[in-house]
Amino acid sequence: MRETEWVELVANTLKPQLTVSGQSLDVQTQVKIAYGYEIRAYRSEQEPDTEAIEFATDFIVVEGADGGWKPRVVVEAKVDNVSTHDAITYSQKAANHRSVFPYLRYGIMLGNRKHYPLPGRLYRHGTQFDFMISFREYEPSAKELEAFRDVLMAEVEASRALEKMIYESRKRDRDHHTLFHRRLVLDEIESERGGFRTNGNDLA
């Protein structure tokens, strides 16, 4: 199965679970979003001539807002194997996208990995990933889908919180915080097909 076909399979399977959650969320594939803006010239002192430079994303969760939409979570995808070059490239892509959308959450999903766990090269070189998930086969199991859905919904909430923190920081009535903590959660998803043992660790 080609990578694009696998991404479509996962997106189509997961989409109903996110779109019926009572929120204005949607799952799309191959959506281009900006990773930078170029100023070609200034028409006047206050009017730059700009152009958005875009990358396509494999899998994206978007939220409708004020007649438009905004990206909440991007997930890049690889099947079978992921190289060190892949990890570095996707991680840099995440950093570029976040330079335009500072509230954006970013992850990677691996398909058809059989019994292999997440590779160490992702931990070492995927510095910009907020999450990583590995699926045993092309078609996700029910438990894998449940885990992925839960991660995506948590990342949507994280994106909303970051957006509020960033853009409302100067408001008098803003929420006040005295603690900011990024948690590390490790887990092994139990599969109905056998071979995986649940062994979750929440490293706070």
N, C-alpha and C positions, 0 to 999 in steps of 0.2 A: 504494500500500500504506500502510495506517495505521501509525503509529509503534509501537503495541502489537503489531501483527502482525509487524512487522519484528523487534522485540526477541524475540518468541517464536521466530521463525525462527533467529536467531543463537543463542539459548540452546539450542534443540533440536539444532542442528548441532554445537555445541561441547560439550554435556553429556557425550556418550560419551568424548570425549578427556580430560576431567578426572576422570570417575568411574572410569575404568579405570586410573588412575595408581597404584593401591595405597594411596590415601589416602582418608580419610572426608570427601570433598568432594562438594558438590552445587551445581548451578546452578539458581536459581529466578528467577521474575519476579513483579513486583508484590507483593513482601513488605514489610510494614510493620515498621520498627524505630524504636526510641525516639530522639528528638532532645532530650528534656528530661524532667525530673521535676518535678511540682508538689507541694508540701506544702500540703494543704488545712487541716490542723489537727494538733495533737498529742494523741493519746489519753492519753499519759502522758509523762513527761520523756524516756523512751528509745524511744517508739513513735510515730513520725510517720505520719500518714495520707497516703500518697503516691499519685500517679497518673502513669503514663507517658503522655507525649504523643508521638504517632507520625507519621512521614511514610512514604508508600509509596515504594519504590525500583523503578527500571525493571528492573534486572538485578543479581543478587547471587550471590556465591560464599560458601557457608556451610560450616562444618566441624562435624561431629558431635563432641560432647565430653561425657563423663560423663552419658550418657542424654539430653542436650539438644543444643543447637547454638549456635554463635556466628558472627556475621558477620565475614568476612575481607576481602572486596573488594566494593565497590558501584560499579556503572557506570551513569551516567545516559545517556540516549539522545536524539538528535534526528535527523530525516531531512531531507534536502534542504538546509536552511539553519539556522544558529544565530545568534541575535541577541545584541547586547550585554546585553540584559536577561536572556536565557537564561543567559549565562555568569555574570553576577553572581548570579542566583538560585540556580543549581546550586552555585556555589562557596560561597555562604552556607549552603546545605543541607548540604554536606559538613562545614563547620565545626561546624554544630549537631549532626550525627550524631557527630562525633568528640569532642564534649564529653561524650558518654555512653560511647562506645567509643573510647578514645584510641589503640588499636592498629589501628583501621580504615583501610584503604586505599581511595582514591576516584579514579574516573576518569570520562571521558566518551567515548562512541563516536558517530560520525556516519555515517549511511547515505545511499546514493545520491548521492554527492558528485561523481560523474563525474571530470573531470580536476582539480578544484579541490583545493588542499592544505588543511591545517588553517588556519582563519582567524586573523588576527592578534589579533582581539578575544578569542579564547580565551587566548592567551598573556598578554594584558594584564589581563584581568578574571577568568580562571579560576585564581586564586592558590592555591586549595585542592586543585586536581587533582594527583594523583601521576602520571597518565598521560593521554594523549589518543590516539585512533586514528580514522582516517577510512577508510571503505570506498567503493569506486568505485560499486558497484551495491547493490541490496537484498540479493542473495545473495552472500555473501563468497566470494572465490576461495580455493583451497587454500592459497596462500601467505599471504593475509590471515588466514585462520583459524589457520595455524601461528604467525604473528607474535602474534596476539591471545592464543592459548593460552600462549605463552611468557611474555608480559607478565603474564598472570593468575597463572601459577605463581610467577613472581618476586615478585609482589605478595603472594601468600599467604605466601611465606617471609619477606618483609619484615614482614608483620603478626605472624607468630609471633615474630619476633625482637624487635619493639617490645613486644609483650605481655610477653615474658620480661624485657626490660630494665626495664619499668615496674613490674611486680608482684613481681619478685624482687630489687629494688634494695637491700633491707634484709637479705637473707639473707647469712650469713657465707660460704657456699660458692658465692655467685653468680659468674657470669663477670665478669672484670674487663676493661674496655676503656679504651684511651687515645686512640682515634681514632674519630670519628663523621663520615662523609662522605656527603652526598647527591649522587649522580651525575646528570648530565644526558645522556640518550641521544636523538639525533635520527636519524631514518631515513626512507627513502622506499621503501615496500614494492613490490617488483616484481610486476606482475600478469601472469597468463597471457593476459589479454585485451589486453595491450599498453597502452602509454601511461605506464607508471611505470618509472623507472630506479632501481635500488638505489644508494643513496648514503648509507651509514650513517656517523654520527659519534658517538663516545663521548667526550663532553666531561667529563673528570674534573677 
